[in-house]
Amino acid sequence: MTRRQAICSLLSATAVAAAGTTAQAKTVQLQPPRASGGKPLIDALKLRRSIREYSNKPLEPQLLSDLMWSAFGINRPATGDRTAPYWRHVMVIDVYAAMADGVWFYDPKLHALVLHQEDDLRAQTGLQDFVAAAPLNLVYVAHGERMQDVSVEERHLYASADACFIGQNVYLFCASEGLATVFRAAVDKQALAKAMHLEPEQFVNLRANGRPSEAGTRIGSLHGRKLATSRFSSSSGRSRTKTGLDQTSAVE
Ligand SMILES: Cc1cc2nc3c(=O)[nH]c(=O)nc-3n(C[C@H](O)[C@H](O)[C@H](O)COP(=O)(O)O)c2cc1C
């Protein structure tokens, strides 16, 4: 039994409190996601962009809840289906939230964060300076063992597609809420997988991060500000994307 399965078993045997942290399972029940609201889709699409400057202020509880739900929460409770499409109806991707107080597994059924480890691994979620201070880094972990009858190459392809859909949900949610985010492939995936104690069949995929909406961090107020210096802040979108995909395909 893996560590996560053990935690989930514990969870199913433990009534999770309606709010707050349960000591036994180290589970934080997120507030119910908002049932409506946000910007109209076209407005969010107009605002969608990558931002690489972050305040270190943690996300407010409701924003964190809505962000996790938007990323890969359950939008059809009758079937347990998700806000993002996924390969062959197999839920290959698990979303982890790397924050200052540890790395948390997002359990969509409970809409809760389950403590995976207490270490602050934010600095290891990317090769760029801003990742260490960003309050939240989402890590998309692909479970190769859940993908049957396909080659390793296809596993990476479909797992990357699944992760990209989740990443786009996060982009649109952040655009709607005035939060910053950037989808990232520039990370030492093997080192992060090791730090997260992942099983051999599990691999770190692409990731994004969000941050709080506060003065100076809202998308609107960032126009004209200099972005963090990195090869990803040049104007050559084509080569940047290629770099990301190359790195992704090297993962396992
Ligand atoms: C597959 C993929 C990997 C990416 N990896 C990184 C990354 O590691 N670091 C980064 O700063 N941006 C990364 N990006 C963001 C792109 O650089 C960004 O989306 C692109 O420059 C276009 O800018 P925009 O999102 O503001 O429209 C990645 C995007 C994609 C789709």
The ligand as an ORCA input file, in Angstrom:
! r2SCAN-3c Opt
* xyz 0 1
  C       4.246     23.184    -21.974
  C       4.571     24.515    -21.375
  C       5.662     24.635    -20.544
  C       5.989     25.887    -19.993
  N       7.037     25.989    -19.147
  C       7.339     27.181    -18.593
  C       8.367     27.288    -17.629
  O       9.011     26.327    -17.249
  N       8.623     28.503    -17.100
  C       7.923     29.621    -17.463
  O       8.212     30.687    -16.942
  N       6.917     29.554    -18.361
  C       6.598     28.356    -18.917
  N       5.544     28.248    -19.768
  C       4.728     29.437    -20.068
  C       5.025     29.961    -21.470
  O       6.334     30.521    -21.492
  C       3.968     31.002    -21.830
  O       2.688     30.411    -21.817
  C       4.235     31.604    -23.218
  O       5.407     32.364    -23.179
  C       3.103     32.487    -23.683
  O       2.867     33.514    -22.736
  P       1.425     33.724    -22.106
  O       1.072     32.497    -21.328
  O       1.534     34.936    -21.229
  O       0.464     33.924    -23.235
  C       5.199     27.026    -20.302
  C       4.075     26.869    -21.136
  C       3.764     25.645    -21.649
  C       2.531     25.503    -22.521
*
